[in-house]
């Protein structure tokens, strides 16, 4: 079970940085934010 849920509001408040970075929900879901503002998801169990 996810420890830190990535809510809609939390994801919308993430701002791009000069290099890409990842945020995790603690349950295996990762959201990667790229410098141009796009994002991708990865699930690792």
Backbone as a ProteinNet text record, in pm:
[ID]
protein_1_A
[PRIMARY]
XXXXXXXXXXXXXXXXXXXXXXXXXXXXXXXXXXXXXXXXXXXXX
[TERTIARY]
83.8	0	87.8	47.1	124.1	129.1	247.5	264.5	237	278.3	260.8	188.5	58.2	-18.1	12.8	29.7	50.5	-87.8	-140.1	-272.5	-265.1	-378.4	-387.3	-327	-362	-311.9	-161.1	-111.3	33	111.2	59.4	128.1	124.2	10.9	-0.1	92.8	125.3	211.6	360.3	394.8	534.4	577.5	687.7	739.5	866.7	885.7	1007.4	1132	1241.7	1371.6	1466.3	1589.6	1686	1725.5	1705.6	1729.2	1608.7	1589.5	1473.4	1487.9	1374	1373.5	1252.6	1257.1	1149.8	1087.5	958.2	885.7	819.5	817	762.5	644	552.9	441.7	473.5	590.5	630.7	580.1	499	444.6	489.6	588.9	641.9	609.2	523.8	489.1	581.5	645.1	736.2	687.2	690.7	655.7	782.3	824.1	945.3	906.4	957.5	928.2	1051.2	1029.6	1138.2	1146.8	1263.3	1282.4	1181.8	1128.9	1033.5	890	868.9	737.2	659.3	706.9	637.5	673.2	599.7	625	597.9	650.5	629	615.1	550.8	532.7	602.2	644.6	708.3	654.2	627.8	586.7	688.2	745.2	840.8	793.8	769.4	722.7	827.3
-118.9	0	124.6	222.7	347.4	420.1	467.9	539.8	688.9	745.1	887.2	898.4	902.5	903.2	1027.2	1006.2	1117.3	1166.5	1264.6	1316.8	1409.3	1437.9	1527.4	1664.2	1718.2	1850.4	1847	1743.3	1732.1	1725.1	1650.9	1637.9	1770.5	1839.9	1968.8	2074.4	2062.8	2162	2136.9	2021.3	1992.7	2079	2149.3	2236.8	2177.2	2187.3	2134.2	2205.5	2134.2	2189	2181.7	2223.5	2224.4	2084	1984.3	1845.6	1762.6	1647.5	1564.8	1508.4	1482.6	1425.3	1334.7	1247.2	1151.6	1175.6	1146	1147.9	1011.3	958.4	825.3	831.9	737	726.9	629.3	566.4	472.8	331.7	311.9	180.2	124	187	137.1	222.7	323.2	411.7	532.8	560.9	674.2	766.5	894.1	995.1	1072.4	1072.5	1142.2	1271.1	1383.6	1514.1	1561.1	1597	1639.8	1793.2	1847.9	1993.4	2069.6	2006.2	2075.1	2071.7	2007.9	2004.5	1877.1	1791.7	1665.4	1567.2	1457.9	1359.6	1219.1	1123.5	982.8	905.2	791.4	708.7	575.3	519.2	388.6	316.3	188.2	106.9	-4.5	-13.7	-119.8	-190.2	-320.2	-391.1	-476.3
0	0	0	-73.8	-84.3	49	83.6	208.9	192.3	79.4	51	-82.5	-79.4	-202.7	-285.6	-415	-507.5	-551	-481.8	-513.8	-634.3	-691.4	-806.1	-773	-659.8	-619.7	-597.8	-532.9	-507.7	-638.6	-736.4	-865.1	-940.8	-936.9	-1006.5	-948.3	-820.8	-755.9	-782.3	-838.4	-870.6	-988.1	-972.8	-1078.3	-1135.5	-1268.2	-1329.6	-1278	-1273.3	-1231.7	-1350.6	-1331.3	-1441.8	-1486.6	-1400.9	-1439.8	-1395.3	-1457.6	-1423.5	-1281.8	-1218.7	-1084.6	-1068.3	-966.4	-941.2	-805.2	-797.7	-670.7	-657.6	-536.7	-513.3	-418.6	-433.3	-339.1	-226.5	-230.4	-126.5	-149	-251.4	-279.1	-412.4	-473.9	-599.8	-720.7	-703.7	-814.3	-812.4	-926.6	-938.7	-1048.2	-1022.4	-1120.7	-1151.7	-1278.7	-1319.1	-1389.6	-1341.8	-1398	-1475.1	-1600.8	-1689	-1692.1	-1729.5	-1731.7	-1819	-1922.7	-2009.9	-1956.2	-1838.6	-1775.9	-1801.8	-1889.8	-1913.2	-1801.2	-1794.4	-1690.1	-1740.7	-1669.8	-1701.4	-1572.4	-1579.1	-1460.2	-1477.5	-1365.1	-1361.5	-1238.8	-1253.6	-1139.2	-1121.9	-1003.6	-972.1	-845.6	-856	-736.5	-677.4
[MASK]
+++++++++++++++++++++++++++++++++++++++++++++

